[in-house]
Amino acid sequence: MKPLYLLVLLSVAASGCVHTAAKTTPDAPPLDMPAPPAREMEPNEAETPQPVPLVSEPARSTPPRPRPAPREQPPRVEPPKPEPPKPEPPPVEPVKPPEEPPKTPSLQTTPATAESEVERGIRASLTRATSALNRIDYRVLNADAKIQYDTAKRWIRQADEALRTKNLVFAKDAATKAAALAAQLAGR
């Protein structure tokens, strides 16, 4: 059975290879190819535009510079003018000291009765801040802590000045800030 199977297989394979040339019809003419186009190119006869003249610069209205006079002429010498007589100075009046403007009353945001109470509280805050800063050794502080220390000292100074001028609102604010900074530095 094997030889029969092989024989059938070979016959099928051989039948496909029998015709080696492609089928052509002997009376069909070959395809006509068109002739290549002519290589002659016509020049573009567009007119070249005429050059545009440059815009003329507007006339300047500045007058011409005067020419210096020749140096050969001697300089003109004008006769000296007589000096007018000097006026006599007016008599000197004694200078009066300037009058001091009347003091304007200071604006008070706290009643006069509570003023001493607020001032005592401010002084207590300043005392706490000063004592806290006195316990701190400035030499062992780092750069940021030294800045905070100096700032607290500045707030204390400003609060003292504000107390002297009776600016209690600013004095209280400055004293509170100084006390807070001093407490933070002392807690380190």
C-alpha positions in Angstrom: 0.0 0.0 0.0 2.8 2.3 0.6 4.1 2.1 -3.0 0.7 2.9 -4.3 0.4 5.9 -2.0 3.8 7.1 -3.1 2.9 6.6 -6.8 -0.2 8.7 -6.5 1.7 11.4 -4.7 4.4 11.5 -7.3 1.9 11.7 -10.1 0.1 14.7 -8.6 3.4 16.5 -8.0 4.6 15.7 -11.5 1.5 17.0 -13.1 2.0 20.5 -11.7 5.5 20.7 -13.0 4.8 19.6 -16.6 4.1 23.1 -17.9 7.1 25.3 -17.3 6.2 28.3 -19.6 3.4 30.7 -19.0 0.4 30.7 -21.4 0.6 33.4 -24.0 -1.6 34.0 -27.0 0.5 34.2 -30.1 -1.6 36.8 -31.8 -1.7 39.4 -29.0 0.4 42.6 -29.8 2.7 43.9 -27.1 1.5 46.8 -25.0 2.1 50.2 -26.6 4.0 52.6 -24.4 3.5 56.3 -25.0 6.5 58.3 -26.1 8.3 60.3 -23.5 7.4 64.0 -23.3 9.5 66.6 -24.9 12.3 68.0 -22.7 12.0 71.5 -24.1 11.0 73.9 -21.4 9.7 77.3 -22.2 11.3 80.1 -20.2 9.1 82.0 -17.8 8.6 85.4 -19.4 7.2 87.2 -16.5 8.4 90.8 -16.3 10.8 91.6 -13.5 9.4 94.4 -11.3 11.1 97.8 -11.6 13.2 98.7 -8.5 11.4 101.0 -6.1 13.3 104.2 -5.4 14.3 104.9 -1.8 12.2 107.1 0.3 13.8 110.5 0.5 14.7 111.7 4.0 12.5 114.6 5.2 14.0 118.0 5.3 15.5 118.9 8.6 14.4 122.1 10.2 17.5 122.6 12.4 19.4 125.8 11.5 23.0 125.4 10.5 25.5 125.8 13.3 27.2 129.2 13.5 30.8 129.1 12.6 33.2 130.3 15.2 34.8 133.6 14.5 38.4 133.5 13.3 40.9 133.6 16.1 43.0 136.3 14.6 40.9 139.1 16.0 41.8 140.4 19.4 39.2 139.8 22.1 37.0 142.7 23.0 37.6 144.3 26.3 34.6 145.9 27.9 35.2 148.8 30.2 34.7 148.0 33.9 31.3 148.9 35.2 31.1 151.0 38.3 29.8 149.0 41.3 26.6 150.2 42.8 26.9 151.4 46.4 26.3 148.7 49.0 23.0 149.1 50.8 23.3 149.4 54.6 22.2 146.4 56.4 18.9 146.7 58.3 19.1 147.0 62.0 19.3 143.7 63.8 16.2 142.9 65.9 16.6 140.5 68.8 15.5 137.0 68.0 12.5 135.8 69.9 12.5 132.2 70.9 9.8 130.3 68.9 6.6 129.8 70.7 5.9 126.3 71.6 2.7 125.0 70.1 0.1 124.1 72.7 0.2 120.4 73.6 -2.5 118.4 72.1 -4.1 115.9 74.4 -3.0 112.4 73.8 -5.6 109.9 72.5 -6.4 107.4 75.2 -8.0 104.1 74.4 -8.2 103.0 78.0 -10.1 104.9 80.6 -8.0 107.0 83.0 -9.0 104.9 85.9 -7.8 101.6 84.3 -4.6 103.2 82.9 -2.5 102.4 86.0 -3.8 98.8 86.0 -2.8 98.3 82.4 0.6 99.9 83.0 1.3 97.6 86.0 0.5 94.6 83.8 2.9 95.8 81.1 5.7 96.4 83.6 5.1 92.9 85.0 5.5 91.4 81.5 8.6 93.4 80.9 10.1 92.2 84.2 9.4 88.6 83.4 11.0 89.0 79.9 14.1 90.8 81.3 14.6 88.2 84.1 14.2 85.3 81.6 16.8 86.9 79.2 19.2 87.6 82.1 19.3 83.8 82.9 20.4 83.0 79.3 24.1 82.8 78.4 24.3 84.7 75.1 27.7 83.2 74.2 26.4 79.6 73.9 23.4 80.4 71.7 23.4 79.5 68.0 22.9 82.1 65.3 19.1 81.8 65.2 18.8 81.9 69.0 21.0 85.0 69.1 18.7 86.8 66.6 15.7 85.9 68.8 17.5 87.1 71.9 18.3 90.5 70.2 14.8 90.8 69.0 13.4 90.2 72.5 15.7 92.9 73.8 14.5 95.3 71.1 10.9 94.6 72.0 11.6 95.4 75.7 13.3 98.7 74.7 10.4 99.7 72.5 7.9 98.8 75.2 9.7 101.0 77.7 9.7 104.0 75.2 6.0 103.5 74.6 5.3 103.5 78.3 7.1 106.8 78.7 5.0 108.3 75.9 1.8 106.7 77.3 1.2 104.6 74.2 -0.2 101.8 76.2 -1.5 99.8 73.3 1.8 99.5 71.6 3.6 99.0 74.9 1.4 96.1 75.8 1.9 94.5 72.4 5.7 94.9 72.5 5.9 93.6 76.1 3.8 90.5 75.2 6.0 89.7 72.3 9.2 90.2 74.3 7.9 87.9 77.1 6.9 85.2 74.6 10.4 85.3 72.9 12.2 85.3 76.3 10.1 82.3 77.5 10.9 80.3 74.4 14.6 81.0 74.7 14.6 80.2 78.4 12.9 76.8 77.7 15.7 75.6 75.5 
